Amino acid sequence: MNEPELIDEILENVKTIAVVGISNKPDRASYGVSAQMQKRGYRIVPVNPVLREILGEPCYPSLREIPFPVDMVNVFRAPEFVPEIVEDTIAIGVKYLWLQEGVVHPAAIAHAEASGIRVVADLCLYKEHLRWQADRVAR
């Protein structure tokens, strides 16, 4: 988990990111990170049961209701919700799971990894993307 090679692999290969717990409030991290990743060419798939659209994309009530494949699930929910999100991630066959800063659930992470999902936890996707871009420019 959190190996630099894994983070590089994700940022190079992922195209579609389902964002669980995204908010429609621009001052929230879930909105800001998603907006920045969208600007950088990633397709954002909002997942929030009380919203209809975010960032110009339709919002889905759950991961299981997304009608097309996604490459990664990015989580902005409290740790106690991670086990259910892991079950949904397994059910829809997603290869990568990213738990944002402050989101850690060791048992759920172990279950995800045992199920073949590659996991990054307690890191900000956008910050890691900025680092990754800087590393690519420096090469």
Residue pairs with C-beta under 8 A, 6 or more apart in sequence:
1 109
1 113
1 119
1 120
1 121
2 120
2 121
2 122
2 123
6 118
6 120
7 120
7 123
7 128
7 132
8 132
9 118
10 72
10 96
10 98
10 118
10 120
11 128
11 129
11 132
13 71
14 42
14 71
14 72
14 96
15 42
15 43
15 71
16 42
16 43
16 45
16 68
16 69
16 70
16 71
16 72
17 34
17 37
17 42
17 43
17 44
17 45
17 70
17 71
17 72
17 73
17 74
17 125
18 45
18 47
18 60
18 63
18 66
18 70
18 72
18 73
18 74
18 94
19 30
19 34
19 44
19 45
19 46
19 47
19 74
19 76
20 47
20 48
20 63
20 73
20 74
20 75
20 76
20 77
20 85
21 30
21 47
21 48
21 75
21 76
21 77
21 81
22 30
22 31
22 34
22 44
22 46
22 47
22 48
22 51
22 54
22 59
22 76
23 30
23 31
23 48
23 54
23 76
24 31
24 48
24 51
24 54
25 31
26 32
26 35
29 76
29 100
29 101
29 124
30 76
30 100
31 54
31 55
32 126
33 74
33 76
33 100
33 124
33 125
33 126
34 44
34 46
34 54
34 55
34 74
35 55
36 126
36 129
37 44
37 125
37 126
37 129
38 44
38 55
40 129
43 57
44 54
44 55
44 57
45 57
45 60
45 66
45 70
46 53
46 54
46 55
46 57
46 58
46 59
46 60
47 59
47 60
47 61
47 62
47 63
47 66
48 54
48 59
48 61
49 61
49 62
51 59
52 58
52 59
53 59
60 66
62 88
63 70
63 73
63 85
63 88
63 89
63 91
63 92
63 94
64 88
64 91
64 92
66 92
69 92
69 93
70 92
70 94
71 94
71 95
71 96
72 94
72 95
72 96
72 97
72 98
73 85
73 88
73 89
73 94
73 96
73 97
73 98
74 98
74 100
74 125
75 81
75 82
75 85
75 97
75 98
75 99
75 100
75 103
76 100
76 103
77 85
77 103
78 103
79 103
79 104
79 105
80 105
82 99
82 103
82 105
82 108
82 109
83 105
83 107
83 108
83 111
85 97
85 108
86 97
86 108
86 109
86 111
86 112
86 115
86 117
89 97
89 112
89 117
90 112
90 115
90 117
94 117
95 116
95 117
95 118
96 117
96 118
96 119
96 120
97 112
97 117
97 118
97 119
97 120
98 119
98 120
98 121
98 123
98 125
99 105
99 109
99 119
99 120
99 121
99 122
100 122
100 123
100 124
100 125
101 122
101 123
101 124
102 122
103 121
103 122
104 121
104 122
109 119
109 121
112 119
113 119
120 128
